[in-house]
Amino acid sequence: MRKRDVLAVVTASLLALAAAGCESGSDSGGGGSGGGKIALLLPESQTTRYEQHDRPLFEAKVKELCPDCEVIYSNAQQDQSRQQQQAEAALNNGAKVLVLDPVDGAAAGTIASLAKSKGVPVISYDRLIQNAPIDYYISFDNERVGQLQGEALVNRLKEQGKTSGDIVMINGSPTDNNAKQFNKGAHSALDNSGFKTVPTPDYFTPEWKPENAQKFMEGQIAQLGKDGFAGVYAANDGTAGGAIAAMRAAGIDPVPPTTGQDAELAAIQRIVSGDQYMTVYKAFKPEAEQAATLAVDLVKGNKPSTGKTVDNGSGAVPSFLLEPVVVNQGNIKDTVVKDGLYTTQQICTSAYTAACQAAGLS
Ligand code: BGC
């Protein structure tokens, strides 16, 4: 009896599936709808931007511009070989465009070359794919990001009456081309400022992991002493969070000026409470929407011009580069709140009530 029931259910499901298959087959049978599959391949999810902003903004814009398009989404969780597999799967699945934010900008060249061999255009998203043929690059002026961080830090220290001392420098992942650009921009502001970055050579945080930054900072505190440094250059909010946790655990209070990037909610709250000095806001909406618009254009066979190019070691890549913005206590309202990234209610949870009032946020 039971077996027969199961069989009946299975048969019914198979029939339903076959019917659905026929239906969708006849629906798309006309073709020419202008749709197609677009792969969005993001690098990790410990940094909140990817799942909270980049992905939903990209998907919504594709849906708006091309209801017949489908986004194949994958997140590599910081694993380059996983990203390679995800890209291969997307290509096998019929992706007509790859929008790729590489875990490893150099190793991702293999993905770009594979796509090229299949005639599939590649958009390098936020991070540059190096030494391989790619069609477009969409990002921010990343050297400028580093420069803004460095300048803000020096200005803050000068406001505090300091003109010299060590700045502990915590850079991003050694496999991310952006990390090198942030570093270059930061050095342009920090070198010859009177302050000195430590250690030498520069430290780059494996996989951008906050816990790696935290461990590194613990080592620096042990070496330099609790009062042995004037400030901390952290390349993004995740690494800033790690560094601040290490300083707090060592009993450093208040923590010296510390930089960041991404305008993560936790970082905005640390800025409100005074634990982090600044972050760099890179508006996710124009970046994700530019990528989506371009991907849809490519699916439809259009190749828009950009006006700018960036050399990725394999040639001049048509590029869109957006402008980053500094966020500190004084302009949270005029930047991330105004842009609708967060409401003041989201920022000013009960733990931040007093700090929010003092900062004029509530
Ligand atoms: C991005 C940053 C991000 C970092 C870690 C960089 O390439 O530009 O916004 O914080 O990667 O994912």
Residues whose N, C-alpha, C, O or C-beta is under 5 A from the ligand:
A	BS01	BGC	T47 R127 D176 N178 W208 N236 Q261 D262
